[in-house]
Amino acid sequence: MNEVLTRPEIERQYRDEWILVADPETDEHLNVTRGEVVAHSKDRDEVYQKAVELRLKHSAFLYTGTVPDDVVIIL
């Protein structure tokens, strides 16, 4: 872990997991394009807890699984 990966590399390596990315690089639409993976788990709460512990200055959360049609995401 702790290596800088592109978004496609993250999605391939950590399929169906929650990802914590440190110092993410983004495109003009603020989509994460690459960053340092510092935590990953199938359990969202584990990744959130790691974020609290690390107290990163700049970070992003990603989910690499499929979101069911009947789920609403609120940002």
HELIX and SHEET records of a PDB file:
HELIX    1   1 ARG A    7  GLN A   13  1                                   7    
HELIX    2   2 ARG A   44  LEU A   54  1                                  11    
SHEET    1   A 4 VAL A   4  THR A   6  0                                        
SHEET    2   A 4 VAL A  32  SER A  41 -1                                        
SHEET    3   A 4 TRP A  18  THR A  26 -1                                        
SHEET    4   A 4 SER A  59  TYR A  63 -1                                        
END                                                                             
